[in-house]
Structure formats: C-alpha cells, structure tokens
Amino acid sequence: MNEGRCVKCGSCLRVCPVLNDPLGEQFPGPRTTGVDAARFLERDSIGQNALRCTMCHACEWACPSGITLTRSMLKLRSEMSAEWLPGHRKMVENITSFGRTVSTEFSGWVENGERTLYFPGCIGLGRSTGLTLSVSSLLTSLGIKHDISSQAMCCGSPLIKIGALDMADDLRRRNMEVFSRYDRVITSCPGCTYQLREVYGIEAEHLIEVLKGTDLRSKLEGRWALQVPCHLKRGLSPWTAESLASILEGAGVSIVRMPEEDSCCGGGGGMLSGFPETSSSMAGNKVDMYRRAGVDGVITACPFCSLNLGREGIKVLDIGEVIAPKR
C-alpha cells in the first residue's frame, strides 16, 4: 500500500460523489477510510460508515500522489467485523442459497458446448432478464455462437466490496471450473469484467469491446444522454467508455453529451443494497440532471446503472438493447 504519499490536498474529497450527496454526509470520506484508517486508530471508530462508498475510483483518479485509495478501503472492509447490514446480509444469504446476489429469474440457458461464454452477471439473470436475451440475440446475429451457463455463479465482486473475502474466493474456485471450458468470456456488467480480469486473471471482454469496429444500426429515435459506468471508464479504460458514445453515434443514435455523464449513480460498491436511501438520492440527482437536459432517456452499459437510475422514473436502456448489425 502507498498511503504515506498523501499530501492532504483534499482532491479526493472534492470529487467523492457520496460526500457531495446530501445523504452521504455520514461517509468519513476516502482520505479517512483509504489513508488514515490504514495507519492510525481511525479504523476503530468508523464502523459501518466505512461501507458508504460506491468504489467508483473517482478519488484515485483525482489523487495527485497516485494512492490506491480503493484498494486501501477494500482492505479496511476485509478487517471489519462481519456484522452485515440488512441488505448485505440478504445478499450473502442469496449467494449461500443459490450462488447469486439476487434470485434468478432467467430460464433461457444455452449450454451447447460452444467455446464462448456469455456471462450476464447476477442482475442480468435476476432483475434484467430482457437485457440478457437481447444481448444473446445480438451476439448470435453477429455470428458469435455462445453458451449461457447455469453453472456460472456470481463473480464475487459484491462479496469483496463488503469484506467477505473467503466467500468470494470460494466462488472464484467454483467458477474457474466453468470458465476453464471456454476460450472466450463476454460480459454485460463492467464490474464483472473488472473482477474477472483483476481477480480471476481472465481476459474477459465487455460487450462494448466486442462491438467496437462492427457495422451497426439502431432504430432508436429521440435525444439520449449517456450514463458512463464507473467500472467501465475508471475500471477498464477511458477509451472503452468513449466507445460507448462512438458506437451509438455510428449506429445513428442522437447522443447528448453532458459533463457529469460519468459521475457515479450510486449503484455500486454495495451501496444499493446496504444504504438504499443514499443510493436513491445519488441516482435521483443524476436523473434530475438528465431531465433538465430534456432528453428522452438514458443509455448505459451496466445493469446496475440501469437498475438504479430506472428506479427514479427515467427510461434507461442498455447499449445491448438498442443496436443491431447492419444488413
């Protein structure tokens, strides 16, 4: 860890989306949880407020000293007492019972022994099954034969976010038996993509990376804003995030670019399940911004962003739902 580099400039505090939300004032902030708690006695008094972080990586990007704040905060969480918040406890119970963070509603499994695996993630198999079917159809239309395996469980990222490292590692071992059957893994959730790369050592591809350079079209009308997912831009790469816009514009979608399109919606890091009020407030602030811009809706590339923003009453579509190959 490199917490000793901190120069107390406050850059991480200014960009933190949780601290900048009216309901996020109880979060001690990235400097306290990512720098001071690692070296001093603050860890004994922070308690569960340390979990009030969406792990959006904005603090790391702003830090002039290059401190790996997110990694430090994850370490702190792993050392905390396992007294789960109600939402986190429910998530753990779901994973213990059937291997995913939410109940699985999806039934369109494809297990034909193909060499490519489409890995929708927990939300894609529970709350957003329509997205999973749309992406599967899109991949097929692009000539990418694939499986959707019922044996692939949660990637474990949500467990790491709440400090449950042993459970996450158990899921990794179970999943590796499934992933070993495939030469290629494609995801819809950038959080899953990041987890598979960083923890599993698998060069998973997010759907955007698959679509880049492909001749695509869209019948979507109106003016649409973007919700650029945190794990897409600050986890995978800013170039991958920019491809979200270029792919849509190339397909004929009218995109309205906004300065805060890449700010966190509040859906990640365990915030949505652990602190739903704060998560809703952060999403509501973003939705207000989009409405002031007069757009018809929002396009993103993350099931968590779709779920969290959609709950605030705005129309949200995933890129996998709005494009198709040109014919």
N, C-alpha and C positions, 0 to 999 in steps of 0.2 A: 504494500500500500504506500501511497505518497502524500498522506495528509499534511506532513510537515512543510509542504510547499506553500500552504495557504498564506496570503498576504493581507487577509481581512479587507478586501476591496469591496465586498458586497455584491459583486456581479451576479453570483448565483441566486441571491435573494431577490434581486430586481426582476429576474426572468422566471422565477418559480411560479407556475400557473396556479398552484394551490394557495400560496401566500397572497396572490393577487386576487383571490376569490373571497367574497365576504364571509363565506362559511369555512374558509380554510385557515382562519387565524389561530387555531389550536395546534397546527403543524409547527414544530420548532424550527423548521427550515432546513435546507440542505447543508448549510455550514455547521449547524449544531449536530445533526444526525450523521453527516458524512465526514466531518473533520474533528470537531471537538469530542464527540462521544467515543471516537476511536482511541483517543489519547488521554482523556480526563475522566472525571466522575459523572459527567452528564448522563451517561447511559443509565444510571441508577434511578434517575428521576423523570426520564422521558416517558417511559411506559408505552402504552399502545398508540400514543400520538405519533410515534415514530413510523407507524404504518400509514400515516396520512400523506403518502407520496405516490404519484402515479408512475414513477420510474420512466419519465418521458425523456430523460437525458438532456433537457434544456440547460440545466445547471452545468453539466460537464462541457457543453459546447461554449458556454459563456465564460468558463473559468480560464483566466489568462495563464494560470500556472499548470494547467493540464492535469488537475487532480481527478482521479477516477471516483467521483463522488457517488455515483450509482452503485459501484462495486462495494464501496465502504458502507453504504446504507444497507445493502443486502447482507453484508457480514454482521452488522448490528442486529438485523432482524433474526438472523440464524442463532444469535446468542440470547435472544429474549425468551421469556417463559412462554410455553405453548398453551397459554390460556386464550383460545381463539375467540375472536369477535363472533357474534351470531352468524353473520353471513359467511365468514371464513370457515366456521365450524360446519355449516351446511355444505359448503364446497368440499371440504375434506370428507364428510360423510358420503357424498355422492361419488367421489373418486374411490373411496374404500368399497362402496357397494357395487359400482359397475364401471369404474375406470375413467369416468369423465366428470367434469365440474358441474355439468347440468344434465338433466335427464335426456336421454337420446330419443328423439322423435323420428329420426331418419330411418327409412327402411329400404332404400334403393341401392343396397350394396352391390358392388361389381367385383367379383372375385374369380376372374378367369385366368389368372396366372400371367397377366401381362407384366412387362418389365418396368412400367412406370406406375407409380403410386400417386394418386391424388389424395392429399391429406387435408380435409376441410377444417379440422380443429373442432373443439368442443361446441362452440357457438354454432358453427356450420352444421353440426349434427343434431343440435337441440333446438335453438331458437331461430335459426335461419336456414332451414332445410331447402327453401326455394332457391337460395343462393347456391347451395351445393349442387342442386340439379342443373341450374343454369350454367355453372362453370363446367360441370361434367359434359354437358351438351356442347359447350363452346370448344372444349378440348377435343371432343370427338370430331367436330366439324373442321378442326384444324389438322385432322389426321393423327392425333395423339391418342393411341389406344392406352387405356389405363384401368387400374383397379381402384375401388374404394373399399378398403378393408375394414371389416367389422372388428378385426383383432387389434387394430392400432388404437391405442388408448390416448389419453391426454398427454401432451408433450412434457408436462411437469413444470412449465413456466409459472403458472399461478401458485403452485406449491412453494417454489423458490422465493416468490415475492412475499410470502408470509413466514418464511424461515423454516419450512418443513423439508429440509434437505434430504433426509433419509427416505421419505416417501417419494420425493422427486427422483431420487436415484433408482429406487425400485421400479418406477415407471419407465425410466430410461432403459434399464436392463430388459424389461419385458418388450418394450417397443423395438429395441435393436434386433430382436429375433424376427420381428415382422419386416423391418426395413432392410434387413440383410437379403431379402428375397428380391429386391428391386434395384435397378440401375439408376433410377431417376425418381426424385420426390418433388412434387409440385404442391404448393400451398396457396391458400387464400388469405391466411392470417399472418401479417408480418411478424407478430410476436412469436408465432410458431416457427416461422422461417429463421428468425434470430436464434431461438432456442436450439433448433436442430443444428445450426451451424456452430454456435458457440459451445454448447454442452455435449452434443452428440458427435460432432465432427463430421456431419453430413452436409454436403454442398446442396442443400435444398434450394429450390427456385421459387420465388414468389410469382404469382400469375403475371404480374406486370413484366417481369423479366422474360417470361415465355412469350408474351405478346409483342414485345419490342421488335420493331422491324417487320412486323406482319401487316399485310394489306387488309385493313378492317373498315367496317362501316357501322353506322348507327342510325336508327330511325327516331331517336330521341329529339323532341322539339323543345323549344324554350331556352331560357338562360339558366345555366347551372354553375354553382360555386363548387369549390373543392374543400374537402376535409382531408388534409395530408396527414396520414397516421404518423405518430411519433416514432414507432419502431421501423417504419418504412424509411423515413428521412434520416433520423439520428441513430437508428439501429443498423439498417442495411447500408444505405448510402443516399446522399442528396441527389445523385444522378438518377437513381431508381425512382425517387419521389418525383423528380421533374418529369420522368417518363409518363407518370400518371396523367399529367396535363397534355403532353405531346401526343400520346396515343389517342386520347379523347378528341383533341382538336383535329388530328389527322383523320379520324373517323367521321368528322362532321358535326361534333357536338359543340355548341356555343358555350364557352367557358368564361366565367367572370373571375379574374384573379384578384385576391384580396390579401393585404399584408399579413393578417393573422390566420391565414388558412392552415398553417402548420402548427398552431398552438394547440395544446392538449385539450381534448374534450372531456377529460375526467374519467374515462372508462377503463384505464389500465392500472397496473400495479396492485390490484386487489382493492382499489378504491370503490369500484362499483358495487362489490359485494360487502365490503367492510364498512364503508361510510357512504351509503346511497344518497343521503341528503346533500353532501358536498359534491358528489359526482353529478347529481342532477343540477345543482347550482352552476357548476362549471359548464355543463352541456347547455343549460338554458342561456347563459351569457353568449355562447357561440351562436346559438340559434337566433337570438336577438340581433346579432351582427349580420347574419345571413338575411334575415327578414328586412332589415333596414336597406340592404343592397337590392331588394326587390327581385331576387332570383326565384325560379320555380322550384328549386330544391337543391340538394347537395349530392355530390358523387364522391365516394371514397374508395378505399381498397383495404378495408379492415372490418371484420364482422363486429368487433367491439365498438368501433366508432359508429357503425350503422345502428347498432342496438341502442347505444346511449343517446345519440342525437335524435333518433327516431322516437324515443320516449317523450321528447319535448314537443312533439307535434309537427315536425317538419318532415317533408318527404326526403328520404335518403335512399340512394341506390348504390350498389357496388359496381365497380367497373365491369365485373363479370356478368352483370345483368343487362348491360346497355349496348354491348357491341357484338358484332358477328363478322365472320370473314366476308370479303367481297366475292361476289360470284358473277 
